[in-house]
Amino acid sequence: MRDVWSTPTEHRRRARETITRTITPAIDSVHMVRTAINVYSVRELDDSVLELIDRVAEAGYDGIQFSGNHTALDGDHEEIATALKETGLEVPPPHVSIEKLEESLDEVRIAYEALGVNEAAVPYLPQSEFQSVDAIDQTTRRLSALHDELDDENWDLHYHYHDHEFGNIDDEVTGFETLTERTDIKIELDVGWAQYAGRDPIELIETYGNRMPLIHMKDLDTDAEPRECFREIGEGDVDMQGCADAARDAGSEWLIYEHDDPEDPLASIDYGAEFLDSL
């Protein structure tokens, strides 16, 4: 593996450390949030997990959020741990399907605890799970039970929201409000999907920020059809700078780049890192 001390990742990290040491007295109250990429964005690549770790590190991110076809469950977790150590990448809570967590929690724990991780995010539940008050109640009970099971193992659970969890049912009941009010599950807000659902992601971060360590930085065209709405970060309708500022003010830990349908996944990796660094 290459000499990581000469990589762009290491240069950027050293530059950040130098800047922080230089101006810390003037910015004591500023929260430094880390950047990562959710690798669902590049699920079409044929790279192995180790090769993708290398690409993400080279782009200059602080972390890699495992998801889709590239996870600690898709390779030798000891080799993955070594690669992460050599590149300096950290691992925010990975995306793990609810079925995998319910049926194979021990396998998930072994793979990720080897990386120093004891958290997971459920990436998606279908719209049918939120289409009625009864459905929302059942979904809430299911996620709450999973939360309690993980809590017994000293793990934290996050849930990644799309647009359909914000849809109003009877008496303006929504899946989002129900889950946040009735459970202690952490909120992985996707700013693009929140905006697409007609909610203000900045306001949501300001309101629930103490439960939002992970912010997905996705951009969308809110006037486009759902399968055609994805835009490169900074080119859609989301106020990315406002979301980043709100996340810092709220004490969020990660700004995580995600693009569901990039034209060029490899170029998207680099562009996302540069954009997040500019915020």
C-alpha positions in Angstrom: 0.0 0.0 0.0 1.2 3.5 -0.8 3.0 5.8 1.6 0.0 7.6 3.2 2.1 10.4 4.6 2.4 11.8 1.0 -1.3 11.4 0.1 -3.7 14.4 -0.5 -5.7 13.0 2.5 -2.7 13.4 4.8 -1.8 16.8 3.4 -5.4 18.1 3.9 -5.5 16.6 7.4 -2.2 18.2 8.4 -3.4 21.5 6.9 -6.6 21.4 9.0 -4.6 20.6 12.1 -2.2 23.6 11.4 -5.1 25.9 10.8 -6.9 24.7 13.9 -3.8 25.2 16.1 -3.3 28.7 14.6 -6.8 30.0 15.0 -8.2 28.0 17.9 -8.1 30.9 20.4 -10.4 32.8 18.1 -12.9 30.0 17.4 -13.2 28.1 20.6 -17.0 27.9 20.2 -16.8 26.6 16.6 -17.6 22.9 16.3 -15.4 21.0 13.8 -17.5 18.6 11.9 -15.9 15.7 9.9 -16.7 14.8 6.3 -17.4 11.4 4.8 -19.0 9.7 1.8 -21.8 7.1 1.9 -20.5 4.6 -0.6 -24.0 3.8 -1.8 -23.2 6.7 -4.1 -20.6 4.5 -5.9 -22.3 1.1 -5.7 -21.9 0.6 -9.4 -18.1 0.5 -9.1 -16.4 -2.9 -9.3 -13.9 -1.9 -6.7 -13.3 -4.1 -3.7 -13.8 -2.7 -0.3 -10.1 -2.1 0.1 -9.8 -0.4 -3.2 -12.7 1.9 -2.4 -11.2 2.8 1.0 -8.1 3.9 -1.0 -10.1 6.0 -3.4 -12.1 7.7 -0.5 -8.9 8.4 1.4 -7.2 9.8 -1.7 -10.2 12.2 -2.3 -9.6 13.7 1.1 -12.6 12.7 3.2 -12.2 12.1 7.0 -14.4 9.0 6.9 -16.2 6.3 4.9 -19.7 5.3 5.6 -20.1 1.7 4.5 -23.3 0.8 2.7 -24.6 -1.3 -0.2 -22.1 -3.6 -1.8 -19.1 -2.2 0.1 -19.2 -3.0 3.8 -17.2 -4.7 6.5 -19.5 -7.7 5.9 -18.2 -7.9 2.3 -14.5 -8.5 3.0 -12.0 -9.5 5.6 -12.7 -7.1 8.5 -9.2 -7.4 9.8 -7.8 -6.3 6.4 -10.3 -3.5 6.3 -9.3 -2.4 9.8 -5.6 -2.3 8.7 -6.5 -0.3 5.6 -8.5 2.2 7.6 -5.6 2.6 10.0 -3.1 3.1 7.2 -5.2 5.7 5.4 -6.4 7.5 8.5 -10.1 7.1 7.6 -12.7 6.9 10.3 -16.0 5.0 10.1 -19.3 6.8 10.9 -22.2 4.4 11.7 -22.6 2.1 8.7 -25.8 1.4 6.8 -27.1 -2.1 7.7 -30.5 -3.4 6.6 -33.0 -3.9 9.4 -33.3 -7.6 8.4 -29.6 -8.1 8.8 -29.6 -6.4 12.2 -32.6 -8.5 13.3 -31.4 -11.8 12.0 -27.6 -11.6 12.2 -26.7 -9.0 14.8 -23.7 -11.1 16.1 -22.2 -11.1 12.6 -22.6 -7.4 12.3 -21.1 -6.7 15.7 -18.0 -8.9 15.0 -17.4 -7.2 11.7 -17.8 -3.6 12.9 -16.4 -3.9 16.4 -13.2 -4.9 14.7 -13.2 -1.4 13.2 -14.0 0.3 16.5 -17.7 0.8 15.6 -20.6 0.2 17.8 -23.4 1.9 16.0 -25.5 1.2 12.9 -28.1 3.0 10.8 -31.1 1.4 9.2 -30.9 2.9 5.7 -34.5 2.4 4.4 -37.9 1.1 5.1 -40.5 1.1 2.3 -43.3 3.7 2.0 -45.9 1.0 3.0 -44.4 1.0 6.5 -45.6 4.6 6.9 -48.8 4.8 4.9 -51.3 4.6 7.9 -51.4 5.2 11.6 -51.4 1.5 12.2 -48.4 1.0 9.9 -46.5 3.7 11.6 -47.3 2.2 15.0 -46.0 -1.2 13.9 -42.9 0.3 12.4 -42.3 2.3 15.5 -42.6 -0.8 17.7 -40.3 -2.8 15.4 -37.6 -0.1 15.4 -37.9 0.4 19.1 -37.4 -3.3 19.8 -34.3 -3.3 17.6 -33.1 -0.2 19.4 -33.5 -1.9 22.8 -31.7 -5.1 21.5 -28.8 -3.0 20.3 -28.7 -1.0 23.5 -28.3 -4.2 25.4 -25.1 -4.7 23.5 -24.0 -1.1 24.0 -24.8 -0.2 20.4 -26.6 2.9 19.2 -29.2 2.8 16.4 -29.9 5.5 13.8 -32.6 5.7 11.2 -32.1 7.3 7.7 -35.1 9.3 6.6 -36.3 9.7 3.1 -39.3 11.8 1.9 -42.1 9.3 2.7 -41.6 9.4 6.4 -42.6 13.0 6.4 -46.0 12.4 4.7 -49.0 13.5 6.8 -51.5 10.7 7.7 -54.5 11.3 10.0 -54.5 14.5 12.1 -51.1 15.4 10.6 -49.4 12.3 12.0 -46.1 11.6 10.3 -43.6 8.8 10.6 -40.8 11.3 11.4 -42.6 12.9 14.3 -43.9 9.6 15.6 -40.4 8.0 15.6 -38.7 11.0 17.2 -41.4 11.4 19.9 -41.8 7.8 20.8 -38.2 6.4 20.5 -34.7 7.4 21.4 -33.4 6.3 17.9 -30.9 8.8 16.5 -32.0 10.7 13.4 -29.9 10.5 10.3 -31.4 13.4 8.4 -31.0 13.4 4.6 -31.3 17.1 3.8 -32.2 16.5 0.2 -35.1 14.1 0.9 -36.4 16.4 3.7 -36.5 19.3 1.3 -38.2 17.2 -1.3 -40.9 16.3 1.2 -41.5 20.0 1.7 -39.7 20.4 5.0 -36.9 22.9 5.8 -33.8 20.8 6.6 -32.2 23.7 8.4 -35.2 24.1 10.7 -35.1 20.3 11.3 -31.5 20.4 12.3 -32.0 23.4 14.5 -35.0 21.6 16.2 -33.6 18.1 16.5 -29.9 18.6 16.2 -29.0 17.0 19.5 -30.2 13.7 18.0 -28.5 14.2 14.6 -24.9 13.2 14.7 -25.1 12.2 11.0 -26.3 14.6 8.3 -26.6 13.3 4.8 -25.7 16.1 2.3 -27.7 15.2 -0.7 -29.0 17.7 -3.3 -32.2 17.4 -5.2 -34.4 19.2 -7.7 -37.7 19.4 -5.8 -39.7 19.9 -9.0 -38.5 16.8 -10.7 -40.0 13.3 -10.5 -38.6 11.1 -7.7 -36.4 9.0 -10.0 -35.1 12.0 -11.8 -34.6 14.5 -9.0 -31.0 13.8 -8.0 -28.5 16.5 -8.6 -24.8 16.9 -7.9 -24.2 18.6 -4.6 -24.5 22.4 -4.9 -26.6 22.2 -8.1 -30.0 21.5 -6.6 -32.5 23.3 -4.4 -30.9 22.6 -1.0 -29.1 25.3 0.9 -26.0 23.3 1.6 -24.1 26.1 3.3 -27.1 26.7 5.6 -27.3 23.0 6.4 -23.6 22.8 7.2 -23.8 25.8 9.4 -26.8 24.5 11.3 -25.1 21.1 11.7 -22.0 22.8 13.3 -24.2 24.9 15.6 -26.1 21.7 16.6 -22.9 19.8 17.3 -23.4 17.2 14.6 -20.4 14.9 14.1 -20.5 14.1 10.4 -21.4 15.8 7.1 -21.9 12.8 4.7 -21.9 13.2 1.0 -24.4 11.1 -1.0 -25.5 11.1 -4.6 -28.0 8.4 -5.5 -27.4 8.6 -9.3 -24.1 10.3 -10.3 -23.2 10.4 -14.0 -19.6 9.6 -13.2 -19.2 7.9 -9.8 -15.4 8.3 -9.7 -15.6 12.0 -10.4 -18.4 12.3 -7.9 -16.1 11.0 -5.1 -13.6 13.8 -5.6 -16.3 16.5 -6.2 -18.1 15.6 -3.1 -15.0 15.9 -1.0 -14.0 19.2 -2.4 -17.5 20.6 -2.0 -17.8 19.5 1.7 -14.4 21.0 2.4 -15.6 24.3 1.0 -18.5 24.6 3.4 
